[in-house]
Every structure is written in structure tokens, then in C-alpha cells.
Amino acid sequence: MISRLVPGAWVRHPNEPGWGLGQVQSAVGDRVTVNFEHAGKRLINAAVVTLARADDAPPSPAAGLP
């Protein structure tokens, strides 16, 4: 699990590269809600999946992410 995931952090799912860049919407315990460019909003169990930080990654203009 990534420590201190906070809303607004940019991440990638290591097993789903086609989902693209994701922005953390909420993080409560191991439950992390992420809005991905190409997969929409997904609830991730961070105890099972270690999200990869994408620090300094600008959002894609076509992603529709804030």
C-alpha cells in the first residue's frame, strides 16, 4: 500500500496500464477511490494492489480529470 495517499494524488494501477493516469478521490484505510482516465472511477483495495505514484504527472487534456 502507498502510505499517505491523499485526494488529488496521481497514481497508476500496475496491473491495468490501459486505465491510464488516475487521480485519488478518497482514501479511507485500505479503500482508495481513484478516477482513471480510461476506466472511470474505481475502488481499489490497497492491501491487495500497490498503486504506483505518478508524481508530477500532468493530466491528459482528453481525460476530463480536474
Order of alpha helices (4+ residues) and beta strands (2+ residues): beta-beta-beta-beta-beta
